[in-house]
Amino acid sequence: MINGLLQYEFLQNAFFTGMIIGVIAPLLGVFIVVRRLSLIADALSHVTLAGLAASLLLEKKFMLFSGLNPLYMGMAFSVAGSLFIEKLRTVYKHYQELAIPIIMSGGIGLGVIFISLADGFNTDLFSYLFGSVSAVSRTDLWTIATISVFVILMVVLLFKELFLLSFDEEYARATGIAAKTLHFIFIVMVALVIAASMRIVGILLVSSLMTLPVAASMRFAKGFKQTIFFSILFGEISVLGGLILSYYMDLAPGGTIVMIAVVILVVTIWLKKFSASRSI
């Protein structure tokens, strides 16, 4: 793998992009899981699929859009979907969880329509669904790096506010925190990370990278910051291990990454039970 990284630019792009995603996806995933919004990643991933399908449709039907990077259209749809989720959460104040399946259904519906108008699946769309090492360009790498800087900067600057909002929203509001603005910033960050992660992990699997490492770290982490640390550690192991295995064994990187994350989760659950049984 190291020799390959030194020889081929596309593998360098995939490797460095994977390292970035291995940090930012579990980082936001901790806040998502604590806030019991795990399904929001699935909803936004389906909206992102609609954006990708729309971009590929425009590219196929109109020469003007032939050079358009589908990543940007996917991001635009994902951010728009996140804003609609926040709007629906205010409309259904007592049933806020309805916002997620509504947006998910709309994303799936739009995606199917755009795919059918584009005369079905093609190789590009398939790589977005399940991830592809060769699909990551240098432009994608710089775009994802820019998103990661924004996300990490926001989390560092707003850590206390996001922490309070995640565990006790009522108390956070009482202390004068602008909860609505923070919700907006957070949901946009999630949308951008989901759109950025699709190149490596794939749209249908990106939510797994935001939740599985967090679920594994919660088995033994002591404290919120330790949960973040182990989530990022497990995320990096999953991504880098998945990329290396997919390179040598000619497997889909997205599925390989997710299965490594599943193995890590199973091992942590077993270790927790084993240590508990020995302490009895």
C-alpha positions in Angstrom: 0.0 0.0 0.0 2.8 2.4 0.8 4.5 1.8 -2.5 1.1 2.4 -4.2 0.7 5.7 -2.3 4.1 6.8 -3.6 3.3 5.9 -7.2 -0.3 6.8 -7.8 -1.9 10.1 -7.2 -5.5 8.7 -6.9 -4.4 6.4 -4.0 -2.8 9.4 -2.3 -6.0 11.3 -2.7 -8.1 8.4 -1.3 -5.7 7.8 1.6 -5.5 11.5 2.8 -9.3 11.9 2.2 -9.9 8.8 4.3 -7.7 10.2 7.1 -9.7 13.4 7.1 -13.1 11.7 7.1 -12.0 9.3 9.8 -11.7 12.3 12.1 -14.7 14.6 11.2 -17.3 11.9 10.7 -17.0 10.3 14.2 -16.4 13.7 15.7 -19.8 14.9 14.7 -21.2 11.4 15.2 -20.6 11.7 19.0 -22.9 14.8 19.2 -25.5 13.1 16.9 -25.7 10.0 19.0 -25.9 11.9 22.3 -28.7 14.0 20.9 -30.5 10.8 19.7 -30.4 11.9 16.1 -28.6 8.9 14.6 -31.1 8.6 11.7 -30.4 12.2 10.6 -27.3 10.9 8.8 -29.4 8.4 6.8 -31.9 11.1 5.9 -29.3 13.6 4.6 -27.4 10.8 2.8 -30.5 10.1 0.7 -31.0 13.8 0.0 -27.3 13.9 -1.1 -28.1 11.0 -3.4 -30.8 13.1 -5.0 -28.3 15.9 -5.5 -25.8 13.5 -7.2 -28.4 12.1 -9.4 -29.5 15.6 -10.4 -25.9 16.6 -11.2 -25.4 13.5 -13.3 -28.7 14.1 -15.1 -27.8 17.7 -15.9 -24.4 16.5 -17.1 -26.0 14.0 -19.4 -28.7 16.2 -20.8 -26.9 19.6 -21.1 -23.4 20.2 -22.3 -23.2 23.3 -20.2 -23.0 21.1 -17.0 -20.4 18.6 -18.5 -17.7 19.8 -16.2 -19.8 20.1 -13.0 -18.4 18.2 -10.0 -21.3 16.1 -8.6 -19.8 16.7 -5.1 -20.9 20.3 -5.1 -24.5 19.5 -6.1 -24.6 16.8 -3.5 -23.5 19.3 -0.8 -26.1 21.8 -1.9 -28.9 19.3 -1.7 -27.6 18.0 1.7 -27.4 21.5 3.2 -30.9 22.3 1.8 -32.2 19.0 3.3 -30.6 19.9 6.7 -32.4 23.3 6.6 -35.7 21.7 5.8 -35.2 19.3 8.8 -34.7 22.3 11.1 -37.8 24.0 9.7 -39.9 20.9 10.1 -38.6 20.5 13.7 -40.2 23.8 14.5 -43.4 23.0 12.6 -43.8 19.7 14.5 -42.7 20.9 17.9 -44.1 17.9 19.8 -43.2 15.3 17.2 -39.8 16.6 16.0 -38.6 13.1 15.0 -41.1 13.3 12.1 -38.8 15.7 10.3 -36.2 13.0 9.6 -38.4 10.4 7.8 -40.1 13.2 5.9 -36.9 14.4 4.5 -35.6 10.9 4.0 -38.7 10.0 2.0 -38.4 13.1 -0.1 -34.7 12.5 -0.8 -35.4 8.9 -1.9 -38.3 10.0 -4.1 -36.3 12.7 -5.8 -33.3 10.4 -6.2 -35.4 7.7 -7.9 -37.0 10.3 -10.3 -33.6 11.8 -11.3 -32.1 8.3 -11.8 -35.0 7.2 -14.0 -34.8 10.4 -16.0 -31.0 9.7 -16.5 -31.9 6.2 -17.9 -30.8 4.3 -14.8 -27.6 3.7 -13.0 -24.2 4.4 -14.4 -20.7 3.7 -13.2 -20.3 7.2 -11.6 -23.5 6.9 -9.6 -22.6 3.4 -8.5 -19.2 4.6 -7.1 -21.0 7.3 -5.1 -23.4 4.8 -3.6 -20.8 2.4 -2.3 -17.5 4.4 -2.4 -14.6 4.2 -4.8 -10.8 4.6 -4.2 -10.2 5.7 -7.8 -13.0 8.3 -7.9 -11.4 10.7 -5.4 -9.7 13.6 -7.3 -7.3 16.2 -6.0 -10.1 18.8 -6.2 -12.2 16.5 -4.0 -9.4 16.2 -1.5 -8.9 20.0 -1.2 -12.7 20.5 -0.9 -13.0 17.9 1.9 -9.9 19.4 3.6 -11.6 22.8 3.6 -14.8 21.3 5.1 -12.7 19.6 7.8 -11.0 22.8 8.8 -14.4 24.5 9.1 -16.0 21.6 11.1 -13.1 21.2 13.5 -12.8 25.0 14.0 -16.6 25.2 14.8 -16.5 22.3 17.2 -13.5 23.8 19.1 -15.0 27.3 19.3 -18.5 26.1 20.2 -17.6 23.0 22.2 -19.2 24.1 25.5 -22.4 25.3 23.8 -22.7 22.1 21.7 -22.0 20.0 24.8 -24.8 21.7 26.8 -27.2 21.6 23.9 -26.6 17.9 23.4 -27.2 16.9 27.0 -29.8 19.4 28.3 -31.4 21.7 25.7 -33.7 23.4 28.2 -30.8 24.3 30.5 -28.8 25.5 27.5 -31.6 27.9 26.5 -31.9 29.1 30.1 -28.2 30.1 30.2 -28.8 32.3 27.2 -27.3 30.1 24.5 -28.6 30.8 21.0 -30.0 27.3 20.5 -31.6 28.0 17.2 -28.4 29.3 15.7 -26.4 26.5 17.1 -28.9 23.9 15.7 -28.5 25.6 12.3 -24.6 25.5 12.4 -24.6 21.9 13.6 -27.0 20.6 11.0 -25.1 22.3 8.2 -21.8 20.8 9.5 -23.4 17.3 9.5 -24.7 17.9 5.9 -21.3 18.9 4.7 -19.5 16.0 6.3 -22.0 13.5 4.9 -21.6 14.9 1.4 -17.8 14.9 1.8 -17.7 11.3 3.0 -19.6 9.8 0.1 -16.5 9.5 -2.1 -14.8 7.1 0.2 -17.5 5.4 2.2 -20.5 5.8 -0.2 -23.8 7.5 0.4 -25.6 4.3 1.6 -22.9 3.6 4.2 -21.8 7.0 5.4 -24.1 7.0 8.4 -22.4 3.9 9.7 -19.1 5.8 10.0 -20.8 8.4 12.0 -22.4 6.0 14.5 -20.5 2.7 14.7 -17.2 4.1 16.1 -19.2 6.1 18.6 -21.2 3.0 19.7 -17.9 1.2 20.2 -16.3 3.9 22.2 -19.3 4.3 24.4 -18.8 0.8 25.7 -15.8 1.8 27.9 -15.0 5.5 27.5 -15.2 7.5 30.7 -16.4 11.0 29.9 -17.5 12.9 26.8 -14.0 13.9 25.6 -12.7 10.4 26.0 -15.7 9.2 23.9 -14.7 11.6 21.2 -11.0 10.5 21.3 -11.9 6.7 21.0 -14.5 7.4 18.3 -12.0 9.2 16.2 -9.4 6.4 16.8 -11.9 3.7 15.8 -12.9 5.8 12.8 -9.4 6.1 11.6 -8.7 2.4 12.1 -11.8 1.5 10.1 -11.1 3.9 7.2 -7.4 3.2 6.8 -7.8 -0.5 7.4 -10.7 -0.6 4.9 -8.7 1.3 2.3 -5.7 -1.0 2.6 -7.9 -4.2 2.5 -9.9 -2.9 -0.5 -6.7 -2.1 -2.3 -5.2 -5.5 -1.9 -8.3 -7.6 -2.1 -10.2 -5.6 -4.8 -13.2 -4.9 -2.6 -15.6 -2.0 -2.4 -13.9 0.5 0.1 -17.2 1.6 1.7 -18.4 -1.9 2.6 -14.9 -2.9 3.9 -14.7 0.2 6.1 -18.1 -0.4 7.6 -17.4 -4.1 8.3 -14.2 -3.2 10.1 -16.2 -0.8 12.2 -18.7 -3.6 12.9 -15.9 -5.9 14.0 -14.5 -3.2 16.3 -17.9 -2.7 17.8 -18.4 -6.5 18.4 -15.0 -6.8 20.0 -15.6 -3.9 22.4 -19.0 -5.4 23.4 -17.3 -8.8 24.0 -14.5 -7.2 26.0 -16.9 -5.2 28.1 -18.9 -8.4 28.9 -15.8 -10.4 29.5 -14.4 -7.8 32.0 -17.8 -7.6 33.7 -18.0 -11.3 34.1 -14.5 -11.5 35.6 -15.2 -8.8 38.1 -18.2 -10.7 39.5 
